[in-house]
Amino acid sequence: RPDFAFPKNRVAIFVDGCFWHSCPKHSNVPSHNRLFWRKKLDGNKARDVLVSMELRQQGWRVVRIWEHDLVKKPQSALRRVQHALVR
């Protein structure tokens, strides 16, 4: 489920946590129970791709924002959302 949905505009916004969604800048696999975590995190990434694809096939615009961008680049994240809403 998206973190924010705008049904009228058919826009779905996801805020992906760096750990849970394997951010390329900040993600790391815990050293304990590594096999479990690798499987869990890889499954999350695969589900993200599938969900985005399914929503797009249904005519939705999907915006995915990394957790760190809300802190470091909030204006950029906001512009991406605004752009999706007015398209």
C-alpha positions as CSV (number, residue, x, y, z in Angstrom):
1,R,0.0,0.0,0.0
2,P,1.3,3.5,-0.8
3,D,2.1,5.8,2.1
4,F,0.0,8.5,0.3
5,A,-2.6,8.0,-2.4
6,F,-4.4,10.6,-4.5
7,P,-7.1,8.6,-6.2
8,K,-8.5,11.6,-8.1
9,N,-5.1,12.2,-9.7
10,R,-4.2,8.5,-9.7
11,V,-0.9,9.2,-7.9
12,A,0.6,6.8,-5.4
13,I,3.5,8.0,-3.2
14,F,5.8,5.6,-1.4
15,V,8.4,6.7,1.1
16,D,11.0,3.9,1.1
17,G,13.0,3.4,4.2
18,C,16.7,3.0,3.5
19,F,17.1,-0.2,5.5
20,W,13.9,-2.0,4.6
21,H,14.0,-1.2,0.8
22,S,17.8,-1.6,0.4
23,C,18.8,2.0,-0.4
24,P,21.9,1.9,-2.6
25,K,23.5,4.7,-0.5
26,H,22.7,3.5,3.0
27,S,21.6,-0.1,3.0
28,N,23.6,-2.8,4.8
29,V,22.7,-6.3,5.7
30,P,23.0,-7.1,9.4
31,S,25.9,-9.4,10.2
32,H,23.7,-11.6,12.4
33,N,21.4,-14.0,10.6
34,R,22.7,-12.7,7.3
35,L,20.9,-15.2,5.1
36,F,17.5,-14.4,6.6
37,W,18.0,-10.6,6.2
38,R,19.3,-11.0,2.6
39,K,16.2,-13.0,1.7
40,K,13.9,-10.5,3.5
41,L,15.4,-7.4,1.9
42,D,15.6,-8.9,-1.6
43,G,12.0,-9.9,-1.2
44,N,11.1,-6.3,-0.3
45,K,12.9,-5.0,-3.4
46,A,11.2,-7.5,-5.6
47,R,7.8,-6.6,-4.2
48,D,8.4,-2.9,-4.7
49,V,9.1,-3.5,-8.4
50,L,6.0,-5.6,-8.7
51,V,3.7,-3.2,-6.9
52,S,5.0,-0.2,-8.9
53,M,4.5,-2.1,-12.2
54,E,1.0,-3.2,-11.3
55,L,-0.1,0.3,-10.3
56,R,1.4,1.7,-13.5
57,Q,-0.5,-0.9,-15.6
58,Q,-3.7,0.3,-13.8
59,G,-3.0,3.9,-14.9
60,W,-1.4,5.2,-11.7
61,R,1.7,7.4,-11.5
62,V,4.1,6.0,-8.9
63,V,6.5,8.2,-7.0
64,R,9.1,6.5,-4.8
65,I,11.1,8.7,-2.4
66,W,14.0,7.5,-0.3
67,E,13.7,8.2,3.4
68,H,17.1,10.1,3.4
69,D,15.8,12.4,0.7
70,L,13.0,13.7,3.0
71,V,15.7,14.8,5.4
72,K,18.5,15.9,3.0
73,K,16.4,17.1,0.0
74,P,12.9,17.8,1.2
75,Q,12.2,20.5,-1.5
76,S,13.2,18.1,-4.2
77,A,11.0,15.3,-2.9
78,L,8.1,17.8,-2.6
79,R,8.7,18.9,-6.3
80,R,8.5,15.3,-7.4
81,V,5.2,14.9,-5.7
82,Q,3.8,18.2,-7.0
83,H,4.9,17.3,-10.6
84,A,3.2,14.0,-10.4
85,L,0.0,15.6,-9.2
86,V,-0.2,18.2,-12.0
87,R,0.6,15.9,-14.9
